[in-house]
Structure formats: C-alpha cells, structure tokens
Amino acid sequence: MTTLVFVHGWSVTNTSTYGALPQRLQQQAAVDGMSLELADIWLSEYVSFDDAVTMGDLVRAFDHALRDLHLIGSSFACITHSTGGPVVREWLRAQRERPGAYSTIRLTHLVMLAPANFGSALAQIGKHMLGQIKAFWNGVEPGRRILDWLELGSAESLSLNLDYIHGSDLAADHQYLFVLTGDRPDRSLYDYVNSYTGEDGSDGVVRIAAANLNAHHAVLASQGSSQTSDKLSLHLTRAPRSAFKLIAGAAHSGDAQGIMATAAMATVQAILRCLCVNDAPGYSKLCDAFERENAARDADKVELEPVGPFSPRVHIHDPRSLLIVRLTDETGEALSGSRLLLDAGSPPNPDWMPAGFLLDRQANSFSPHVLSLFLNYALLAGDARVADPANSRKTLRAAMSSHRPYGVDIRPADLSGLVHHALAHTTDSDDLFDALAPHQTTVLDVVLPRKVHEGVFRFTQTLTAEDFSQPITGPMIP
C-alpha cells in the first residue's frame, strides 16, 4: 500500500474534521487483507481562511509539503473532502504544465469525497454577510480568494474542468480519479436563512452534478448568419469516463450523516474499493459497478421527512443537471444584457418547457454573462408516476412526458448599430437535451457572430473637409 494523504476542505481549522475516518480505513483494510500502517497516513493542515491565499498559493504550498514526506516509492494516494478535491486537481494540472517547477511525485489514486469540482452555490453567500459573521465568530477571515474559485461559473474552475474534459484519459496512464458524494442534505443542519443548505440534488453544500467529473462541453456556434438572425448548431465533447458513486443517505458534513462521519461505513468500503484498482480494466469495471449502484439508488428516490405530528415532507430525489452557460461573441466579448430562454417543441416555445424544470439560477458575481442553471433532468427527460412508498396506490407525482426537442433562444441587448449582434436560436435538427446527463454538469458556450458594418471604416477621395460624426451604417462586412 502506498502512502495515504488526507486533504480537508474550505474553512477547516482543526484536524478533527477527519474524525475517525483514517482509523476506520486502517481497521477495515486489515479485515480485507490490505496493508495500511498508521505511519503511512498523513493529515493535511492547509489555510483557506486567509483572504490573501489563492488557489495557486495552495498548490505551491501543497507541492512543497509533499517533498518533505518520506514517500514509499515516490508515490502516494490521496483522499480529499470538499475543496480539497479541486486543490489536488489543480496541483495535478500544474505538474503536467510546469514539470520543471513542480515535483515528480506521482499521485496514483485520487479519491474525492463530496468535491466542489464545479464549485458550490453557497460560495457567493460565504463571501458576503453570512460568511463574514461566521468568520468573525471563529476568529478567522472568510477566505475570499478561495471562495472566488468556488463560485459557480468562475473562470478558474471552468479552466480546470475544460482542460479535464478535453484532456487525455488519465486511467490509461495509471492515474485513477474517483468521486464519492452524498445524495441528500442533513435536514438537522438546515439553515432557514439559506435554502441552499437543504437543497435536494445536493449534499447540503455541493450539488451532486457539481461534484461529478463526468461532464460535457457543448458549444453553440453560428451555422448560418444574417443581419437579423442566426442559427446555432451544437457541438459536443464528453469528458473521459470517471468513477462516480452516490453514497446513499450521506450529507456533506455532520456527525450523523456526514460523508466522513464515524458511522459512514459505506464511505469506508467505497474508498477501499477505489484503492484496490490497479489497472485500466479494473477501473472500468468499478465505473460499471458504480453506475449500476447509482441506478438502484435513483430508482428508490422518495424520502419522507418526519415533521413532528404533521404529515411527512416529501422529497423526490430526481437526478439533476447543472448547466453553466457562457454568453460571448466570436471575439470572446461578453454579451452583457442579453436574454437567454430555453424553449421546447416544434415550433419552439418557451411556455412549453416542463413545469418545475428550473430549480435555481445564479450569475457569477465577477462575470454576469456566465449563468448557472440547476435543472431537473427527470422532468426534462419525462418520468414515470411516482408512488408513495408507504402506499403504492397513492400518487406523489403523476407521470410526466418529455417535451423534446429543447432549444436555446438568445436575445442580445444590441440589435442594431455599426457593431451589433442578432437574434439567435438553435437549429431545428439539434436538441439541447443531448448535451445533458443525470447528475452531471454541462458547460455550454453560446457564441454569436459579431456584426460589423462597412460604416466603421471607409476611405474617401474627397480632399475637402468632410464630417463623418454621423456615419452611414452601410452593409454588413462578410
């Protein structure tokens, strides 16, 4: 067994955050006949609660700290929680891109527990009033620079994830990545001021889709262009296959349901299954097994939350999708003020979208043209009747039909002038649903042509003074 390194998440100030997980792993590994000595386990202590610290700073310091470890065979396996996942993934990228500046220590297994790979909807709140209050009482700063990275749709997180989507299959190079995440919030930790902490489709902090590395990059780019309207065709790239497992009943944190809690034997067993992988076929086999187990969990998706003497509160744990949309033109300029509408059917109509499909919408605070839409995948796909598990004759939700195909309608703020953009819509042959997947994130780049007219630049042979303060627009430059 190689050296095992634990890396915690944002705002942690004590190694008690790991609880008994390291010891439980060691004990269960012995039962399973694996060699895992306490001397081979290292617990990280990194600072995310200082506003000056950036993700790049953490990566440099992580690399420096690794060099001081006496590693077995100059390699190690790593178990992360929450923000720890992106920290180690950024280090892996730095290793690839700057081999002379970073160590050659090899990471063989990266097991991420509830990782905020695509960020968290809570990050915006963490930087503002609630985060400041929490930081004040804890005697530390919120850690704004790390929270900037963790915002949904941040340029830094998208850069890392798009590199991964378009990159090579790490399993082919004997480097194995795993994501294990809880499938529901801990209801006892619900914050009535912040509804995200009780959001279905998340573990109370990180959305399931935002943890999963099985992601898509979709591009809607101009197929046919005119001055007044554009047709956008869909181009799709899928990330290399990655092992992903839902830990049923687990939440992000907490002594009772937290994914690292003492009682979380399901987490321990899943981690050891990950650490036992030693080749690409074994990795593929575990991916298959995790998919079957996730499908079984999705089939048993009704949660009845006790509410004292009243009827239980019903939670239907439909698979969700996270759609991160970037609106730009072909030069990369943000389309500020533009409206994006999703529509359904033929002819397309925004009013035909399934009721309840849009669960949340959040714009990035630094880049308002980047929107994160949290979607109910099951409603978009169409779903069978959902019955009450206590009484199969009682219907909790009637059968829902799909309203495909789904399209995107873009209405720019500037529809005329010397330089402008035109109304745009997906082609009739494309269906946005093809770019979505259950429990997964899709980064959607909507790229509009920039309409530049002849009046922007002209020559004249008239040598007398000529006023062109009111230029004639002229035809559009091809």
Secondary structure, 3 states (H helix, E strand, C coil): CCEEEEECCCCCCCHHHHCCHHHHHHHHHHHCCCCCCHHHEEECCCCCCCCCCCHHHHHHHHHHHHHCCCCHHHEEEEEEECCHHHHHHHHHHHHHHCCCCCCCCEEEEEEEECCCCCCECCHHHHHCHHHHHHHHHHCCCCCHHHHHHHECCCHHHHHHHHHHHCCCCHHHHCCEEEEEEECCCCHHHCECCEHHHHCCCECCCCEHHHHCCCCEEEEEEEEEECCCEEEEEEEEEECCCCEEEEECCCECCCCCCECCCCCCHHHHHHHHHHHCCCCHHHHHHHHHHHHHHHHHHHHCCEEEEEECCEEEEEEECCCEEEEEEEEEECCCCECCCCEEEEEECCCCEHHHCCCCCEEEEEECCCCCCEEEEEEEHHHHHCECCEEECCEEEEEEECCECCCCCEEEEEECCCCCCCEECCEEEECCCCCHHHHCCCCEEEEEEEEECCEEEHHHCCCCCCCCCCCCCCCCCCCECC
